[in-house]
Amino acid sequence: MTGNEIRKAYLEFFKSKQHLILHSFPLIPENDPSLLLIGAGMAPLKPYFTGKLVPPSYRVTTSQKCIRTDDIDNVGRTARHHTFFEMLGNFSFGDYFKKEAISWAWEFLTKVIELDPDKLYVTIYPDDKEAYDYWHNMIGLADERIFKFDDNFWEIGEGPCGPDSEIFYDLGPERGCGKPTCTVGCDCDRYLEIWNLVFTQYNRTKDGKYEPLAKKNIDTGCGLERLASVIQQKESNFETDLIFPIIEKVIAISGGDYSQPDQKMAMKVIADHIRAITVMISDGILPSNEGRGYVLRRILRRAVRYGRLLGIDHLFLSSLVDTVIDILGVEYPELKQYESLIKRVIDTEERQFSATLAQGLDLLHQMMEEANDTKILAGSEVFKLYDTFGFPVELTEEIAAEKGYTLDMEGFKKAMKEQQERARAARTKVSAKVAVPDTTKLDQDTLINDAEAVNGHIVMIGREGVEVQQAGDGEEVTIILDSNPFHAEGGGQLGDTGILKAPEGSVRVTDAKALPNGLVYLIASVAEGQIQTGDAVDITVDKARNLAIARNHTATHLLQAALRKVLGNHVNQAGSLVTPEHLRFDFTNFSPVSAEELEKVEALVNEEILKNVPVTIEEMALQEAKEKGAMALFGEKYGNRVRVVSVGDFSCELCGGSHVTNTAVIGSFRILSETGTGTGVRRIEAVTGAAALEKAKTDEAVIRNLAALLKVKADDVAVKVGHLLGQLKDTEKELQQLKKDAALSNLDAILASREEIEGIPVIAAAAQTDSMDSLRELADTVLAKSGHGVVLLASVADGKVQFVCKVDKGDTKKGLHAGKIIKAAAQAAGGNGGGRPDMAQAGGKQPEQVDAALQAGKDMVKNLLG
């Protein structure tokens, strides 16, 4: 069976057991800031396991896309570690339990995919007699094939937990360690875990007690790649048809040899990482220096570096995307939809990394020079290479070992742990602010969203994720109303704010958010008095703020449509922010938008505003919306029913946000700026309504003041400024030539300072230049005149010293090193610096020490030669 056939067989099998097949959730967790990326099949289903939400079905099955980077350094070294993998799962939310989970797992493995029952073994928790009875009496496994391990218990602190049962497959003695004691649980590769069944039957309390759950759950996980390796009888996941075609493409590109261990590992890393890269970009993740974007950038750069180790010195990663789509595109059609974007992002990022890679290698060589005495590279510096330049630690270790250096791994691990703890603490802090109590007891049919509601009742109050009956002055709470006029945050739009007045207190609403099932909850603080569940409240939504948001949100739709008309259909939304004051729109484009193009975009949007076009909002089936041509937001997940916002024939998008009734309400639209934010992503900031009018007034005042200063009419400002700039440019040219002449006039005196040290010509002198660029040019000229040797020049400007050192490349072979020479000079003048053997530059804070600094540089030349 192929990997695709195994996945389909699994999902269809559990569909036959009355499970609802859900398409894989995006890798970006929805409404769960505690997670950076989805790393397990059950992760997107947490609200159903915890009972906070009613599931779409009490039996669900998925093949979930997952990303894990905790063991990234093991990828390629082992048979099973991956950054991207697919987790097959079947889940029960208070429906069936151990009997069905065990019998269906066995049926699928032995009847559907026909694994040899005699090669299957299981593990259970020692106290789980129920699981033992089902495996032994119902399935018929002998005692010697049921292993009891204390670590067969799944828990992550406080909350739902329970015993688990793992299923292992015997790959044969030839895959084992050969020891007489080799059996299930051995560290060797003979017994492979292919399935884990978690029986969530307890709730662990804060004081460590285990209380039985009223509703018991099933959470299973079966790695698709592992199962494929067993069925296809491959030594590792990488040899299966889910990954190996990518490796074959890498072999073709590199001309490499898969039988060579080092090359084999590099090819595995690249094949694994390009799968992760392709899927992450298709789910709306783009390279950046933080969060998910940083994970993507790190994986991509790691793949590029391993490509260089294979001798691939050109852009190559994007050429592997077609193979990834051929393998995974059947299950994940979004890969084909964003194929062009995926390739362009990869190409751009790989091109940019080439320069970063060179900088990282320079830093590594500098680190080795500074650690020449100890031959140990500091852990913090190794982490800097890893974190800033994307150097895998094993790469640093390999290059360092070639020169006889070792790494301070304890220091590296400490720096790594500190960063992980900072990230985890930040996510936990955010998570605590948005925690909502269990909402399943609420009858959602009685809870309505009504934009015109002015009164209602409090049906639930939450504090730090726990339901409370009342709250007092100053407390931060979440609130659910039976009649809710507040529009929830979503699609980049901020949530509504306002005031609730209860009989004995008032509440300031600072945000509104929605749960995955659409239930809106308010984030608020009790301004005075107290509130309690059941209170009747008068509701005041800040309507002026809401209308300002609506103007900017509808304008965002018009902006996207205009950008696609002017720049092309490759433009996709990559993020947005809609506030009362302004709008910010991030979009995919691989070059800056020209002033002429921005002018066209702005004109198109204002043209639609002046037409007074009605804005229509409809609810319909997702398929119907697609047929209508509605655009989906990049990386967003939609249900079967969607909300379609249309502006005539100009714009049609899926959106749940606030909008004006017609375009004329927007007033006018002004673009403030267009900048780049990351690889292949541009950002436009703009204003509408009163803010656009204020911007026009400000611009008019600026032009009026300029006209007064230039003593011309406002209409003639541009002509006058152009004339003045032309004059300024001519003056600057004359000034630069004068400075160059002044520097060269001192050339004879500089050359006259030449002396020989151990037969090497050395020129160390003060120069008169106004910039580092000029000083470098002068040093080049002096070295050319000298023929070879060492040139060390110092120039004083603005109370600081600038140094440049050049060493003829032939003389570097004699031990001379510009970086070391300039470092000695700069330190003598209260500064520091370094650089390459043939060229270095530095700065100093003590201009009065120039002569001493030049002498220190010459002394270092003597030391290096002597």
Solvent accessible surface area in square Angstrom, and as a share of the most:
residue,aa,sasa,rsa
1,M,90,0.40
2,T,58,0.34
3,G,0,0.00
4,N,41,0.21
5,E,88,0.39
6,I,0,0.00
7,R,4,0.02
8,K,134,0.57
9,A,21,0.16
10,Y,0,0.00
11,L,14,0.07
12,E,81,0.36
13,F,16,0.07
14,F,1,0.00
15,K,112,0.48
16,S,70,0.45
17,K,39,0.17
18,Q,131,0.58
19,H,7,0.03
20,L,70,0.35
21,I,60,0.31
22,L,36,0.18
23,H,90,0.40
24,S,5,0.04
25,F,26,0.11
26,P,23,0.14
27,L,0,0.00
28,I,53,0.27
29,P,13,0.08
30,E,104,0.47
31,N,69,0.35
32,D,28,0.14
33,P,41,0.26
34,S,38,0.24
35,L,50,0.25
36,L,53,0.26
37,L,19,0.09
38,I,3,0.02
39,G,15,0.15
40,A,28,0.21
41,G,5,0.05
42,M,35,0.16
43,A,12,0.09
44,P,25,0.16
45,L,0,0.00
46,K,61,0.26
47,P,37,0.23
48,Y,36,0.14
49,F,20,0.08
50,T,66,0.38
51,G,24,0.23
52,K,64,0.27
53,L,4,0.02
54,V,83,0.48
55,P,13,0.08
56,P,83,0.52
57,S,28,0.18
58,Y,106,0.40
59,R,51,0.18
60,V,0,0.00
61,T,0,0.00
62,T,1,0.01
63,S,2,0.01
64,Q,1,0.00
65,K,3,0.01
66,C,0,0.00
67,I,6,0.03
68,R,114,0.42
69,T,28,0.17
70,D,129,0.67
71,D,71,0.37
72,I,5,0.02
73,D,42,0.22
74,N,55,0.28
75,V,1,0.00
76,G,5,0.05
77,R,130,0.48
78,T,46,0.27
79,A,21,0.16
80,R,36,0.13
81,H,61,0.27
82,H,18,0.08
83,T,0,0.00
84,F,0,0.00
85,F,21,0.09
86,E,0,0.00
87,M,32,0.14
88,L,0,0.00
89,G,0,0.00
90,N,1,0.01
91,F,0,0.00
92,S,0,0.00
93,F,8,0.03
94,G,33,0.32
95,D,68,0.35
96,Y,8,0.03
97,F,30,0.13
98,K,3,0.01
99,K,107,0.45
100,E,54,0.24
101,A,1,0.01
102,I,0,0.00
103,S,33,0.21
104,W,32,0.11
105,A,1,0.00
106,W,36,0.13
107,E,61,0.27
108,F,0,0.00
109,L,0,0.00
110,T,15,0.08
111,K,150,0.63
112,V,56,0.32
113,I,12,0.06
114,E,136,0.61
115,L,14,0.07
116,D,63,0.33
117,P,59,0.37
118,D,101,0.52
119,K,79,0.34
120,L,0,0.00
121,Y,39,0.15
122,V,0,0.00
123,T,0,0.00
124,I,1,0.00
125,Y,54,0.21
126,P,47,0.30
127,D,118,0.61
128,D,10,0.05
129,K,142,0.60
130,E,76,0.34
131,A,0,0.00
132,Y,45,0.17
133,D,43,0.22
134,Y,51,0.19
135,W,0,0.00
136,H,62,0.28
137,N,106,0.55
138,M,71,0.32
139,I,36,0.18
140,G,55,0.52
141,L,5,0.02
142,A,39,0.30
143,D,81,0.42
144,E,128,0.58
145,R,42,0.15
146,I,14,0.07
147,F,42,0.17
148,K,108,0.46
149,F,65,0.27
150,D,116,0.60
151,D,121,0.62
152,N,2,0.01
153,F,43,0.18
154,W,69,0.24
155,E,62,0.28
156,I,131,0.66
157,G,35,0.33
158,E,107,0.48
159,G,13,0.12
160,P,41,0.25
161,C,0,0.00
162,G,0,0.00
163,P,4,0.03
164,D,9,0.05
165,S,0,0.00
166,E,35,0.16
167,I,0,0.00
168,F,24,0.10
169,Y,25,0.10
170,D,14,0.07
171,L,27,0.13
172,G,10,0.10
173,P,93,0.59
174,E,137,0.61
175,R,55,0.20
176,G,24,0.23
177,C,54,0.32
178,G,72,0.69
179,K,128,0.54
180,P,142,0.89
181,T,112,0.65
182,C,21,0.12
183,T,54,0.31
184,V,4,0.02
185,G,52,0.50
186,C,45,0.27
187,D,147,0.76
188,C,28,0.17
189,D,86,0.45
190,R,50,0.18
191,Y,30,0.12
192,L,13,0.06
193,E,49,0.22
194,I,4,0.02
195,W,2,0.01
196,N,35,0.18
197,L,0,0.00
198,V,8,0.04
199,F,0,0.00
200,T,6,0.04
201,Q,22,0.10
202,Y,62,0.24
203,N,48,0.24
204,R,74,0.27
205,T,29,0.17
206,K,180,0.76
207,D,103,0.53
208,G,31,0.29
209,K,128,0.54
210,Y,94,0.36
211,E,85,0.38
212,P,104,0.65
213,L,40,0.20
214,A,113,0.87
215,K,139,0.59
216,K,82,0.35
217,N,8,0.04
218,I,0,0.00
219,D,13,0.07
220,T,3,0.02
221,G,17,0.17
222,C,0,0.00
223,G,14,0.13
224,L,0,0.00
225,E,3,0.01
226,R,75,0.27
227,L,0,0.00
228,A,0,0.00
229,S,2,0.01
230,V,7,0.04
231,I,34,0.17
232,Q,37,0.17
233,Q,160,0.71
234,K,77,0.33
235,E,122,0.55
236,S,6,0.04
237,N,1,0.01
238,F,0,0.00
239,E,38,0.17
240,T,0,0.00
241,D,53,0.27
242,L,1,0.01
243,I,0,0.00
244,F,51,0.21
245,P,44,0.28
246,I,0,0.00
247,I,0,0.00
248,E,92,0.41
249,K,73,0.31
250,V,0,0.00
251,I,47,0.24
252,A,81,0.63
253,I,47,0.24
254,S,27,0.17
255,G,67,0.64
256,G,21,0.20
257,D,61,0.32
258,Y,39,0.15
259,S,86,0.56
260,Q,86,0.38
261,P,101,0.63
262,D,122,0.63
263,Q,57,0.25
264,K,67,0.28
265,M,33,0.15
266,A,3,0.02
267,M,0,0.00
268,K,20,0.08
269,V,0,0.00
270,I,0,0.00
271,A,0,0.00
272,D,0,0.00
273,H,0,0.00
274,I,0,0.00
275,R,0,0.00
276,A,0,0.00
277,I,0,0.00
278,T,0,0.00
279,V,0,0.00
280,M,0,0.00
281,I,0,0.00
282,S,3,0.02
283,D,8,0.04
284,G,22,0.21
285,I,6,0.03
286,L,24,0.12
287,P,3,0.02
288,S,35,0.23
289,N,124,0.64
290,E,132,0.59
291,G,37,0.35
292,R,69,0.25
293,G,7,0.06
294,Y,48,0.18
295,V,13,0.08
296,L,0,0.00
297,R,23,0.08
298,R,33,0.12
299,I,0,0.00
300,L,0,0.00
301,R,26,0.10
302,R,6,0.02
303,A,0,0.00
304,V,0,0.00
305,R,26,0.09
306,Y,10,0.04
307,G,0,0.00
308,R,48,0.18
309,L,71,0.35
310,L,21,0.11
311,G,59,0.57
312,I,3,0.02
313,D,118,0.61
314,H,96,0.43
315,L,61,0.30
316,F,4,0.02
317,L,0,0.00
318,S,17,0.11
319,S,49,0.32
320,L,0,0.00
321,V,0,0.00
322,D,64,0.33
323,T,22,0.13
324,V,1,0.00
325,I,15,0.08
326,D,110,0.57
327,I,17,0.09
328,L,0,0.00
329,G,15,0.14
330,V,119,0.69
331,E,40,0.18
332,Y,0,0.00
333,P,84,0.53
334,E,31,0.14
335,L,1,0.00
336,K,125,0.53
337,Q,125,0.55
338,Y,21,0.08
339,E,32,0.14
340,S,69,0.45
341,L,11,0.06
342,I,0,0.00
343,K,52,0.22
344,R,94,0.34
345,V,0,0.00
346,I,0,0.00
347,D,39,0.20
348,T,26,0.15
349,E,0,0.00
350,E,0,0.00
351,R,138,0.51
352,Q,93,0.41
353,F,0,0.00
354,S,46,0.30
355,A,63,0.49
356,T,25,0.14
357,L,13,0.06
358,A,56,0.43
359,Q,107,0.48
360,G,0,0.00
361,L,49,0.25
362,D,77,0.40
363,L,32,0.16
364,L,0,0.00
365,H,79,0.35
366,Q,72,0.32
367,M,11,0.05
368,M,9,0.04
369,E,65,0.29
370,E,112,0.50
371,A,16,0.12
372,N,82,0.42
373,D,139,0.72
374,T,90,0.52
375,K,79,0.34
376,I,89,0.45
377,L,1,0.01
378,A,50,0.39
379,G,1,0.01
380,S,71,0.46
381,E,64,0.29
382,V,0,0.00
383,F,22,0.09
384,K,90,0.38
385,L,0,0.00
386,Y,10,0.04
387,D,42,0.22
388,T,75,0.44
389,F,25,0.10
390,G,9,0.08
391,F,1,0.01
392,P,2,0.01
393,V,12,0.07
394,E,20,0.09
395,L,3,0.01
396,T,0,0.00
397,E,84,0.38
398,E,86,0.39
399,I,22,0.11
400,A,0,0.00
401,A,63,0.49
402,E,127,0.57
403,K,117,0.50
404,G,50,0.48
405,Y,17,0.06
406,T,83,0.49
407,L,20,0.10
408,D,49,0.26
409,M,60,0.27
410,E,130,0.58
411,G,20,0.20
412,F,8,0.03
413,K,114,0.48
414,K,132,0.56
415,A,17,0.13
416,M,32,0.14
417,K,122,0.52
418,E,74,0.33
419,Q,49,0.22
420,Q,77,0.34
421,E,80,0.36
422,R,148,0.54
423,A,43,0.33
424,R,128,0.47
425,A,63,0.49
426,A,56,0.43
427,R,64,0.23
428,T,84,0.49
429,K,140,0.59
430,V,74,0.42
431,S,31,0.20
432,A,60,0.46
433,K,137,0.58
434,V,31,0.18
435,A,29,0.22
436,V,10,0.06
437,P,3,0.02
438,D,66,0.34
439,T,7,0.04
440,T,51,0.29
441,K,136,0.58
442,L,32,0.16
443,D,84,0.43
444,Q,72,0.32
445,D,132,0.68
446,T,86,0.50
447,L,25,0.13
448,I,92,0.47
449,N,102,0.52
450,D,54,0.28
451,A,66,0.51
452,E,133,0.60
453,A,15,0.12
454,V,97,0.56
455,N,90,0.46
456,G,8,0.08
457,H,85,0.38
458,I,1,0.01
459,V,36,0.21
460,M,2,0.01
461,I,0,0.00
462,G,1,0.01
463,R,84,0.31
464,E,149,0.67
465,G,17,0.17
466,V,99,0.57
467,E,52,0.23
468,V,26,0.15
469,Q,112,0.50
470,Q,92,0.41
471,A,4,0.03
472,G,22,0.21
473,D,98,0.51
474,G,53,0.51
475,E,57,0.25
476,E,121,0.54
477,V,6,0.03
478,T,11,0.06
479,I,0,0.00
480,I,4,0.02
481,L,5,0.03
482,D,32,0.17
483,S,22,0.14
484,N,8,0.04
485,P,10,0.06
486,F,5,0.02
487,H,49,0.22
488,A,18,0.14
489,E,72,0.32
490,G,35,0.34
491,G,34,0.33
492,G,27,0.26
493,Q,1,0.00
494,L,59,0.29
495,G,1,0.01
496,D,2,0.01
497,T,27,0.15
498,G,10,0.10
499,I,62,0.32
500,L,1,0.00
501,K,116,0.49
502,A,16,0.12
503,P,102,0.64
504,E,111,0.50
505,G,11,0.11
506,S,11,0.07
507,V,1,0.01
508,R,124,0.45
509,V,2,0.01
510,T,72,0.42
511,D,29,0.15
512,A,0,0.00
513,K,35,0.15
514,A,39,0.30
515,L,18,0.09
516,P,56,0.35
517,N,58,0.30
518,G,38,0.36
519,L,12,0.06
520,V,15,0.09
521,Y,1,0.00
522,L,2,0.01
523,I,31,0.16
524,A,1,0.01
525,S,17,0.11
526,V,3,0.02
527,A,39,0.30
528,E,102,0.46
529,G,38,0.37
530,Q,63,0.28
531,I,1,0.01
532,Q,76,0.34
533,T,47,0.27
534,G,49,0.48
535,D,17,0.09
536,A,54,0.42
537,V,3,0.02
538,D,88,0.46
539,I,9,0.04
540,T,85,0.49
541,V,12,0.07
542,D,60,0.31
543,K,111,0.47
544,A,80,0.62
545,R,51,0.18
546,N,33,0.17
547,L,73,0.36
548,A,22,0.17
549,I,0,0.00
550,A,4,0.03
551,R,55,0.20
552,N,2,0.01
553,H,7,0.03
554,T,0,0.00
555,A,0,0.00
556,T,6,0.04
557,H,6,0.03
558,L,0,0.00
559,L,0,0.00
560,Q,2,0.01
561,A,12,0.09
562,A,0,0.00
563,L,0,0.00
564,R,54,0.20
565,K,118,0.50
566,V,39,0.23
567,L,34,0.17
568,G,25,0.24
569,N,111,0.57
570,H,58,0.26
571,V,0,0.00
572,N,25,0.13
573,Q,19,0.08
574,A,30,0.23
575,G,27,0.26
576,S,22,0.14
577,L,44,0.22
578,V,1,0.00
579,T,10,0.06
580,P,28,0.18
581,E,113,0.50
582,H,47,0.21
583,L,0,0.00
584,R,69,0.25
585,F,1,0.00
586,D,14,0.07
587,F,0,0.00
588,T,0,0.00
589,N,10,0.05
590,F,50,0.21
591,S,61,0.39
592,P,91,0.57
593,V,9,0.05
594,S,53,0.34
595,A,84,0.65
596,E,115,0.52
597,E,54,0.24
598,L,33,0.16
599,E,126,0.57
600,K,106,0.45
601,V,0,0.00
602,E,43,0.19
603,A,57,0.44
604,L,47,0.23
605,V,0,0.00
606,N,36,0.18
607,E,86,0.39
608,E,13,0.06
609,I,3,0.02
610,L,148,0.74
611,K,113,0.48
612,N,83,0.43
613,V,20,0.11
614,P,87,0.55
615,V,16,0.09
616,T,66,0.38
617,I,76,0.38
618,E,73,0.33
619,E,122,0.55
620,M,13,0.06
621,A,40,0.31
622,L,41,0.20
623,Q,111,0.49
624,E,90,0.40
625,A,0,0.00
626,K,117,0.50
627,E,131,0.59
628,K,95,0.40
629,G,49,0.47
630,A,13,0.10
631,M,43,0.19
632,A,37,0.28
633,L,21,0.11
634,F,21,0.09
635,G,21,0.20
636,E,92,0.41
637,K,92,0.39
638,Y,60,0.23
639,G,46,0.44
640,N,129,0.66
641,R,153,0.56
642,V,10,0.06
643,R,64,0.23
644,V,0,0.00
645,V,0,0.00
646,S,10,0.07
647,V,0,0.00
648,G,43,0.41
649,D,156,0.81
650,F,29,0.12
651,S,7,0.05
652,C,30,0.18
653,E,6,0.03
654,L,4,0.02
655,C,14,0.08
656,G,52,0.50
657,G,3,0.03
658,S,9,0.06
659,H,24,0.11
660,V,5,0.03
661,T,104,0.61
662,N,41,0.21
663,T,0,0.00
664,A,47,0.36
665,V,49,0.28
666,I,0,0.00
667,G,44,0.42
668,S,43,0.28
669,F,1,0.00
670,R,65,0.24
671,I,26,0.13
672,L,78,0.39
673,S,45,0.29
674,E,29,0.13
675,T,68,0.39
676,G,43,0.42
677,T,59,0.34
678,G,34,0.33
679,T,2,0.01
680,G,8,0.08
681,V,10,0.06
682,R,39,0.14
683,R,60,0.22
684,I,0,0.00
685,E,52,0.23
686,A,0,0.00
687,V,10,0.06
688,T,8,0.04
689,G,15,0.14
690,A,82,0.64
691,A,35,0.27
692,A,1,0.01
693,L,104,0.52
694,E,103,0.46
695,K,65,0.28
696,A,42,0.33
697,K,112,0.47
698,T,69,0.40
699,D,40,0.21
700,E,103,0.46
701,A,33,0.26
702,V,80,0.46
703,I,78,0.40
704,R,137,0.50
705,N,93,0.48
706,L,68,0.34
707,A,9,0.07
708,A,75,0.58
709,L,141,0.70
710,L,34,0.17
711,K,181,0.77
712,V,44,0.25
713,K,156,0.66
714,A,54,0.42
715,D,134,0.70
716,D,66,0.34
717,V,16,0.09
718,A,81,0.62
719,V,113,0.65
720,K,65,0.28
721,V,50,0.29
722,G,42,0.40
723,H,108,0.48
724,L,70,0.35
725,L,105,0.52
726,G,36,0.34
727,Q,93,0.41
728,L,94,0.47
729,K,125,0.53
730,D,83,0.43
731,T,79,0.46
732,E,90,0.40
733,K,128,0.54
734,E,114,0.51
735,L,84,0.42
736,Q,99,0.44
737,Q,98,0.43
738,L,118,0.59
739,K,70,0.30
740,K,109,0.46
741,D,68,0.35
742,A,46,0.36
743,A,10,0.07
744,L,71,0.35
745,S,88,0.57
746,N,34,0.18
747,L,19,0.09
748,D,112,0.58
749,A,61,0.48
750,I,2,0.01
751,L,48,0.24
752,A,84,0.65
753,S,44,0.28
754,R,103,0.38
755,E,69,0.31
756,E,112,0.50
757,I,12,0.06
758,E,132,0.59
759,G,52,0.50
760,I,8,0.04
761,P,2,0.01
762,V,1,0.01
763,I,0,0.00
764,A,14,0.10
765,A,12,0.10
766,A,55,0.42
767,A,9,0.07
768,Q,125,0.56
769,T,19,0.11
770,D,64,0.33
771,S,38,0.25
772,M,34,0.15
773,D,82,0.43
774,S,35,0.22
775,L,0,0.00
776,R,67,0.24
777,E,104,0.47
778,L,7,0.03
779,A,0,0.00
780,D,71,0.37
781,T,45,0.26
782,V,0,0.00
783,L,30,0.15
784,A,82,0.64
785,K,126,0.54
786,S,14,0.09
787,G,54,0.52
788,H,71,0.32
789,G,0,0.00
790,V,2,0.01
791,V,0,0.00
792,L,2,0.01
793,L,0,0.00
794,A,0,0.00
795,S,2,0.01
796,V,76,0.44
797,A,33,0.26
798,D,147,0.76
799,G,47,0.45
800,K,127,0.54
801,V,2,0.01
802,Q,50,0.22
803,F,0,0.00
804,V,0,0.00
805,C,0,0.00
806,K,31,0.13
807,V,3,0.02
808,D,41,0.21
809,K,142,0.60
810,G,38,0.36
811,D,4,0.02
812,T,32,0.19
813,K,179,0.76
814,K,116,0.49
815,G,39,0.38
816,L,2,0.01
817,H,19,0.08
818,A,0,0.00
819,G,4,0.04
820,K,80,0.34
821,I,1,0.00
822,I,0,0.00
823,K,66,0.28
824,A,20,0.15
825,A,0,0.00
826,A,0,0.00
827,Q,93,0.42
828,A,35,0.27
829,A,0,0.00
830,G,30,0.29
831,G,21,0.20
832,N,91,0.47
833,G,26,0.25
834,G,25,0.24
835,G,31,0.30
836,R,122,0.44
837,P,60,0.38
838,D,25,0.13
839,M,28,0.13
840,A,1,0.01
841,Q,73,0.32
842,A,11,0.09
843,G,33,0.32
844,G,4,0.04
845,K,154,0.65
846,Q,74,0.33
847,P,40,0.25
848,E,129,0.58
849,Q,65,0.29
850,V,15,0.09
851,D,115,0.59
852,A,48,0.37
853,A,0,0.00
854,L,15,0.07
855,Q,80,0.35
856,A,24,0.19
857,G,1,0.01
858,K,34,0.14
859,D,58,0.30
860,M,49,0.22
861,V,1,0.00
862,K,98,0.41
863,N,108,0.55
864,L,44,0.22
865,L,41,0.20
866,G,95,0.92
